[in-house]
Structures are given as C-alpha cells and as structure tokens.
C-alpha cells in the first residue's frame, strides 16, 4: 500500500509529458482520435450495462 502511494506521489508534469510524447510516437496523431473514440464508446457501453444490471436487480427485489 505504501509503495503504490509513493508511486502516485512521484508523477509530475515531466512524467506526463514523457507519456504523451511516447503515445504520439507510438500511435501517431491520426490514430489517437480513433483510440479515444473507441475508449469513449467502451465506457458508455459499460455504464449502460451497469445501469441495466442495477435495474434488473431492483425489479427482482420488487417481485
């Protein structure tokens, strides 16, 4: 637990810049919007599935 909090505390602006530059080098500027769009749609589907699951549990408790 202590090791993870030390790691998270060590992330600064230079580390973020390095990660962004590496992502740009690996994927290129044209692929990043596609990747973000896919990530967004995946998150949306996950939220919808979670909501549907909680609705089913609520309807099961009513019966």
N, C-alpha and C positions, 0 to 999 in steps of 0.2 A: 504494500500500500504506500509506503514511504517512497519507494523508488518511482512509482508512477506519478506521485505528486511532484517529485523533483524534476522528472522529465517534462511535465506540463509547465512547470515554472520556468524552464530554460528556453522555451520557444519565444523568440523575439522577432523583431521586424526583419532582420537579416536572414533568419531561417525561413521565414515566409517568402521572402524574395527569391531565395535559392530554390524553394519548392516550385514557385510559379515559373521560374525560368526553366527548370527541368521539365515541367509539364509542357511548356511551349516547345521545347526542343524535341521531346518525345512524340507529341501528337500533332504539332503544327497548329497554326492559327485557324485553319479552316475546319479542323476536326473538333475543336473544343466546343463550339455551339451545338454540334450534334451530340456530343457526350453529355453536355449539360441538359439538353432537351430530353435525352433518354433517362438521365438521372431524375429529372423532374417528373416525368411520366411514371417512373417506377415508384417514386414516393407517393404520387397521387393514387396509384393503384393500391399501394399498401394501406394508405389511410382509408380508402373506400372499403377494402376487405376487412379492416379492423372495425369500421363502423357497422358493416353488415353483420359481423360476428357478434358485436355487442348488442345489436338489435335482436338477433336470434336468441341470445341468452335472456334478454329482457322479456321477450314474448313467451319463452319457455317457463319463466317464473310466474307469469300471469295465469298460465293454464293450470 
